Amino acid sequence: MSNSLVLVINSGSSSLKFALIDTVNGEATLSGLGECFGLPEAVVSWKVNGEKHEFKLDGLENHHQQAVDRIVALVEELGLKEDIVAVGHRVVQGGNLFAHTVKIDEQVIADIESLSDLAPLHNPAHVIGMRAASKAFPTLSQYAVFDTAFHQTMPEKAYTYAISQEVSKEYNIRRYGFHGTSHYFVTREAAKVVNKPADASSFISVHLGNGASVCVVKNGESIDTSMGFTPLAGLMMGTRCGDIDPSVLEYLLKKGWTKERLEKELVTNSGFLGVSGFTSDCRGIIEAMEDENHPHHHGAKLAFELFTYRVAKYIASYMVALDELDGIIFTGGIGENAMPIRSEILRLMKIFGYQEDVEGNAAARFGAQGIITKPNTPLAMVIPTNEEWVIAKESMALLHA
């Protein structure tokens, strides 16, 4: 094994995803997940050579550190520790402070912590993961790669909200956008499909998963995106409401709702789950929609229609930002695998000339890249995302800078 491995860590409030990425080919030599942190059932699971393993964590505290320590032991057992050259961390919110990947030091950690109000569930957890990894790998350089960085090229008209600019500046209220590493990766891969340089091609990237966002990329740069000040804005998602009239919030508060109840409703009880009445999982939505005898058939059908309609509307609206469009890209867990979702979105966009290639759409699943529209019609394609590879390559590039 060459010295080309980067350990990529995505530390959440109650979980920690990790992958050992070969920066030459993007393959994961090792990948796993620590979950249920703070609970008795906290575990770390991972896959090696197709076999799944699990390790139970102790007690109810320090689970992030325990998970990272387990990763260290694991790479030592596999004889891979000496091949790891850096650690790359995914960071959700970089605010206006970070427009590119940076090497982590105490000032960077302090700056990431200072942005916690903008991402209260994410940034504090990222810092915990950084400190745990620094303790476990004291000789390795650690890097922070920001979801928001790719969107720092948005023009002022795209990121500005129509509120008092004094308020906007005082509280840094603006559109930040997220899923940047995913949108960056798939648009670079899509440029290869259309045989054009990335900086001379333009796409509408549609990342659909439990979190979902659309991004318009012109000449390789993000110029608008559907998520906003937080990841709650834009599309309907697994449990998030997406765009909503702000007066609804005021109305519910007047009805006696607490701020906490309101936040939970919009962030964890809405989206697919709220509309369907039974699940946040797209697969369950499609199954129930196709089964007229399912007790939640109507809710599932409505959730499907609402989701696809909103995605199609965002795609259509983003066409005004471009002089030309090289293609629409579907990615993310739903975008890569849910053929009926893609089919319905293309059907809704028939006024623009999109025609589904049924066989191509059926084939582009489970990690397969492919074109899903008929020849001589506007192009739409599926490109599996690989955010971990972006994080690994960004870290490697800075390491050798």
Salt bridges, closest charged atoms under 4 A:
GLU76 OE2 - LYS81 NZ 3.17
GLU77 OE2 - ARG70 NH2 3.04
GLU106 OE2 - ARG131 NH1 3.24
ASP147 OD2 - ARG90 NH2 2.57
GLU189 OE2 - LYS192 NZ 2.98
GLU250 OE2 - LYS254 NZ 3.63
GLU260 OE2 - LYS259 NZ 3.92
ASP281 OD2 - ARG283 NH2 2.80
GLU305 OE2 - LYS301 NZ 2.67
ASP323 OD2 - LYS218 NZ 3.17
GLU324 OE2 - LYS196 NZ 3.31
ASP326 OD1 - LYS196 NZ 2.94
GLU344 OE2 - ARG347 NH2 2.78
